Amino acid sequence: MIIKELILKVVYYNFIQKIMKKIGLGILISIVILSLSGVAGAGKLIPANEKAEGRARITPPGLEKVVFVHYKKGFVKPETECGNSICEPGENINKCPQDCGGDVEDPDTSSCYAFLGRGVEWKDFPVNYVIDPDNSDGLTEEFVTNAMFLGAEEWDSHTDADLFGTYSIDYSLSWDSDAPDGENELVFGDYPQDGVIAVAIVWGYYTGPPQLRKIVEFDVLFDTDYVWGDASTNSEVMDLQNIATHEIGHGAGLADLYDTVCAEETMYGYSGNGDIEKRDLNAGDIVGIQKLYGGF
């Protein structure tokens, strides 16, 4: 009997030990899972389509922006400041690559075009975009979307890449000047500087091996200080299609031009009321877009 009782006690003890080990392991695993969940939550990137108020978007490491300011003719900043993240008149990819994007490259005097940087282009096609047609000039949704669509199609028509895709309409957009949100947006809004017609921000990876560089988003603001419309019928207005074609050119990977010999190019950095010449790409614009995405 004594031996039998001892055997039963040993068996019972071993059984309890196994149970305790399993319970302890389960608790440990739960603690680890909860801890890891807490760490992941602390640095979680908010999805591009999640715009809940009070939740700041986080810019991924290495992602940078280049800001292009489109000036009205006659408005020139008295001085430029290389290193302020704005590609200003008088600056270009060679004079100030940190503001105008990419590496210093030998200037090409045979054609009027400039890039954001070597290898800085779209790698995934097509590039879809979102339009907020809300404006203070009484322009219809159809007019606004058609003007911007034609601007994108003008670039598409000169390359064999399926570059720009479809657009959608969203009346609740906000201009992404501080952090990207995963959408290519074109909106109207007030820009707090005189003489600025529009501003384009191009988000991308501008450094590292050229094959790893790319554009990931562009956002355009059309300044409401101007009266927008169709300058082919009213020369007093700022032509929406004209300016949209220029700004979308930034979104495709092209930089501003400020040399007066390039004044006929779509990517020339100045415009005025009544101008419509930027609606159609010029020789340098065509060479530039085809160098990026191929020709026919």
C-alpha positions in Angstrom: 0.0 0.0 0.0 2.8 2.4 0.9 4.6 1.8 -2.4 1.3 2.2 -4.3 0.6 5.5 -2.6 4.1 6.7 -3.4 3.7 5.8 -7.0 0.4 7.7 -7.2 1.9 10.7 -5.6 4.8 10.8 -8.0 2.4 10.5 -11.0 0.1 13.2 -9.6 3.1 15.5 -9.0 4.4 15.0 -12.5 0.9 15.7 -13.9 0.6 19.0 -11.9 4.1 20.1 -13.1 3.1 19.6 -16.7 -0.1 21.6 -16.2 1.8 24.4 -14.5 4.4 24.5 -17.2 1.7 24.8 -19.9 -0.2 27.5 -17.9 3.1 29.4 -17.4 4.1 29.1 -21.0 0.6 30.3 -22.1 0.9 33.3 -19.8 4.4 34.0 -21.1 3.2 33.8 -24.8 0.3 36.0 -24.0 2.6 38.6 -22.4 4.9 38.5 -25.4 2.0 38.9 -27.9 0.6 41.8 -26.0 4.0 43.4 -25.7 4.7 43.0 -29.4 1.2 44.4 -30.2 1.9 47.4 -28.1 5.2 48.1 -29.9 3.6 47.7 -33.3 0.8 50.0 -32.4 3.1 52.7 -31.1 4.7 53.2 -34.6 1.9 52.1 -36.8 1.6 53.9 -40.2 -1.9 55.1 -40.8 -3.2 53.6 -44.1 -3.3 56.0 -47.0 -7.1 56.0 -47.1 -7.5 56.6 -43.4 -7.9 60.3 -42.7 -9.4 60.3 -39.2 -9.1 63.6 -37.4 -6.5 63.7 -34.7 -4.3 61.0 -36.1 -1.2 62.4 -37.8 0.2 60.6 -40.8 3.7 59.4 -40.6 6.2 60.0 -43.4 8.1 56.8 -44.2 11.9 56.9 -43.6 13.8 58.2 -46.7 10.7 59.8 -48.3 11.3 63.4 -49.4 9.5 66.1 -51.1 10.3 68.7 -53.8 8.2 71.8 -53.9 7.7 73.6 -57.2 6.3 77.1 -57.1 4.7 78.4 -60.3 5.0 82.2 -60.5 3.0 84.7 -62.5 5.0 86.7 -65.0 6.5 89.7 -63.3 6.7 88.1 -59.8 10.2 87.0 -59.0 11.6 86.5 -55.6 14.5 89.0 -55.1 16.8 86.2 -53.9 16.7 82.4 -53.9 17.8 80.3 -50.9 19.3 77.0 -51.8 18.4 74.4 -49.2 14.9 75.6 -48.3 13.2 72.6 -50.1 11.6 74.9 -52.7 12.7 74.9 -56.3 12.7 78.7 -57.0 13.3 80.8 -60.1 17.0 80.9 -60.8 17.6 77.5 -59.3 17.6 74.2 -61.2 18.9 70.7 -60.8 22.4 71.7 -61.5 22.6 74.9 -59.4 20.6 73.6 -56.4 20.0 69.8 -56.6 18.8 69.6 -52.9 15.9 71.9 -53.7 15.2 70.9 -57.3 15.7 67.1 -56.9 18.4 64.5 -57.6 22.0 64.7 -58.5 24.0 67.3 -60.3 24.0 66.4 -64.0 25.7 68.0 -67.0 23.4 70.5 -68.5 21.8 69.5 -71.9 21.8 72.6 -74.0 20.3 70.9 -77.1 16.8 70.7 -75.6 14.7 72.4 -72.9 13.9 69.9 -70.3 15.0 69.0 -66.8 14.3 66.1 -64.4 13.6 65.8 -60.7 16.7 63.6 -60.6 18.3 60.6 -62.2 16.0 57.6 -61.8 13.3 59.7 -60.1 10.2 58.6 -62.0 7.1 56.5 -61.7 7.8 52.8 -61.5 4.2 51.6 -61.2 1.5 52.4 -63.8 -1.0 53.7 -64.4 -0.9 56.7 -62.1 -4.4 57.5 -61.0 -5.4 60.9 -59.4 -8.1 62.6 -57.5 -9.7 65.9 -58.3 -11.6 68.3 -55.9 -13.6 70.5 -58.3 -14.8 72.9 -55.6 -13.8 76.4 -56.6 -14.8 80.0 -56.1 -15.2 81.0 -59.7 -18.4 79.1 -60.5 -16.7 76.5 -62.7 -18.7 73.4 -63.2 -17.4 70.0 -62.1 -17.3 68.9 -65.8 -15.2 71.8 -66.8 -12.7 71.4 -64.0 -12.3 67.6 -64.4 -12.0 67.9 -68.2 -9.3 70.6 -68.0 -7.2 68.5 -65.6 -7.9 65.3 -67.5 -6.7 66.9 -70.8 -3.6 68.1 -69.0 -2.7 64.6 -68.0 -3.6 63.1 -71.4 -1.3 65.6 -73.2 1.7 63.9 -71.4 0.3 60.4 -72.1 -0.1 61.1 -75.8 3.6 61.6 -76.2 4.9 58.4 -74.5 4.1 54.7 -75.1 3.8 54.1 -71.4 0.3 53.9 -69.9 1.4 56.8 -67.6 -1.8 58.4 -66.2 -4.9 56.4 -65.6 -8.3 57.3 -64.4 -9.4 60.1 -62.1 -11.9 60.2 -59.3 -13.8 63.1 -57.7 -13.7 63.9 -54.0 -15.0 67.2 -52.6 -13.3 66.7 -49.2 -9.7 66.8 -50.3 -7.0 68.7 -48.5 -3.6 69.7 -49.9 -0.9 67.4 -48.5 1.9 69.9 -47.8 3.3 68.2 -44.7 2.9 64.4 -45.2 1.7 62.2 -48.1 -1.6 60.3 -47.9 -1.2 57.9 -50.8 -3.3 59.9 -53.3 -2.4 62.2 -56.1 -4.6 65.2 -55.5 -5.5 68.4 -57.4 -7.3 71.0 -55.4 -8.1 74.7 -55.3 -6.9 76.7 -52.2 -5.3 79.9 -51.0 -1.5 80.1 -51.0 -0.1 82.7 -48.7 2.3 84.4 -51.1 1.6 87.0 -53.8 2.4 86.1 -57.4 2.0 82.3 -57.0 -0.3 80.7 -59.5 0.0 77.1 -58.3 2.3 74.9 -56.2 3.2 71.2 -56.9 4.7 68.9 -54.3 6.3 65.7 -55.5 6.9 63.0 -52.9 9.5 60.4 -53.7 12.8 58.7 -53.0 15.5 61.0 -54.4 18.7 59.5 -53.0 20.4 56.1 -53.1 21.0 53.9 -56.2 19.1 55.4 -59.2 17.2 52.1 -59.8 15.7 52.4 -56.3 14.6 56.0 -56.7 11.0 56.7 -57.6 8.0 59.1 -57.3 5.3 57.9 -55.0 2.8 60.9 -54.9 2.2 64.4 -56.3 -0.2 67.0 -54.9 -1.2 70.3 -56.7 -2.7 73.5 -55.3 -4.3 76.0 -57.7 -4.2 79.4 -55.9 -7.7 81.0 -55.5 -6.1 84.5 -55.7 -6.7 84.2 -59.4 -9.8 83.9 -61.5 -9.7 80.5 -63.2 -11.4 79.6 -66.5 -10.9 79.0 -70.2 -8.5 81.6 -71.6 -9.3 80.6 -75.2 -12.6 82.4 -74.7 -11.7 84.9 -72.1 -8.1 86.2 -72.0 -8.6 87.9 -68.6 -8.6 84.6 -66.7 -5.9 82.1 -65.7 -6.3 79.1 -68.0 -6.9 76.0 -65.9 -5.9 73.5 -68.5 -2.7 75.4 -69.3 -1.6 75.4 -65.7 -2.8 71.9 -65.0 -0.7 70.5 -67.8 2.4 72.2 -66.4 1.8 71.0 -62.8 1.0 67.4 -63.9 4.4 67.6 -65.7 6.0 67.9 -62.3 4.0 64.9 -61.2 5.4 63.0 -64.1 9.0 63.8 -63.1 9.9 67.0 -64.9 11.4 70.1 -63.3 10.8 73.8 -63.9 12.7 75.7 -66.6 13.6 79.4 -66.1 15.9 80.1 -69.1 14.1 82.5 -71.5 15.1 80.4 -74.5 12.8 77.8 -73.0 9.8 80.1 -72.7 7.7 78.2 -75.1 7.9 74.9 -73.2 5.1 73.7 -71.0 7.6 73.3 -68.1 8.6 77.0 -68.3 8.2 78.3 -64.8 6.2 81.5 -65.4 2.7 82.0 -66.8 0.1 84.8 -67.0 -3.6 85.5 -67.6 -4.7 84.5 -71.0 -1.8 82.1 -71.7 -2.7 78.8 -73.3 0.5 77.7 -74.9 1.3 75.2 -72.1 -1.7 73.1 -73.1 0.4 71.6 -75.8 3.8 70.1 -75.2 6.8 71.7 -77.0 9.8 69.9 -78.4 11.8 69.9 -75.1 8.8 68.7 -73.1 8.4 65.8 -75.5 12.1 64.8 -75.4 12.0 65.0 -71.6 8.9 62.8 -71.1 10.1 60.3 -73.6 13.5 60.0 -71.9 11.6 59.1 -68.8 9.0 56.7 -70.2 9.9 55.9 -73.8 8.6 57.2 -77.1 6.8 55.7 -80.0 
